[in-house]
């Protein structure tokens, strides 16, 4: 855990001695924050911890209601169980030139997220992969995804700019996530098709039996009534927010050290060979949709086409890539 915390401070956040750093956490993940604080103090003179109310999946609301809460800091790490990256306070911090790292701590196997080896992924290699893949997406208008499991989906991204996360805030111009991925802030009313979820249900864990969801005009309109489908339905209903059913992000996992096992939310969605759809709020990603939260559904082995160009075949990127030494 200490080794991974040092990697985050040195290679991801590029901490400097003059930086004022804040680690946002809850009582549940206080140990993670303390280990980070100890590691970060080797690089920055001021490292504070803020314990925020643990409101579960609606934790982000606290930071929407306090837009200026991060103004005194140069660097903020969101080390809460549920991501706060899509909040207005984070958006304000990035706009004023601060650095923010989204570090969701949600796990389902009793381990702390700092114990996972996927955090050691080479940031330079993942950046090269992302930039090459992203350039083919930049000019495309439509993206199509199909999987051997039965997913058939089309997404529209007109006037939307893809981005990527690789942990390194410099690569993300001040903003990054521990989820190593290319993301597309898709048009919120244009997604059509069927997704067969056979990877993970994000925060609520692995899929035991693949099931179908139908998306029409950008919203989930049908969830197959399997055991896992009913788990998802109950989870969505608990938000009491119809805007949580809206597809706002298409993500492609790039972390070759990650496994999609349902044990760790952020590891699942970043696993190489998977894609995910993010539902709910997408403001910080470049979209325009507001909701009370954000969560991802993950599926395996996609074929992906940007307009008519095939970029991924059964989960493997096939566009030309420079060799990395």
Protein Blocks (a to p, Z undefined) as FASTA:
>chain_A
ZZmmmmmmmmmnopafklccdddddfklmmmmmmmmmmmmmmbmbdcddddddehjmlmm
mmmmmmmlmmmpmbdcddbfbdcklpmklmmmmmnopacddddfbdfeopafklpmklmp
cfklmmmmmmmmmmmmmmpmbdcdddfkopacdddfehiacdddehiamlnnopacfbdc
ddddddfklggcddddfkbghjnopafbdcddddeehiafbdcdbfklmmmmmmmmmnop
aklmpcfbdcddfbfkbccehlamklmmmpghiacddehjfklnopabdcfbdcddddeh
iacdehjbcfbgghiafbdcdddZZ
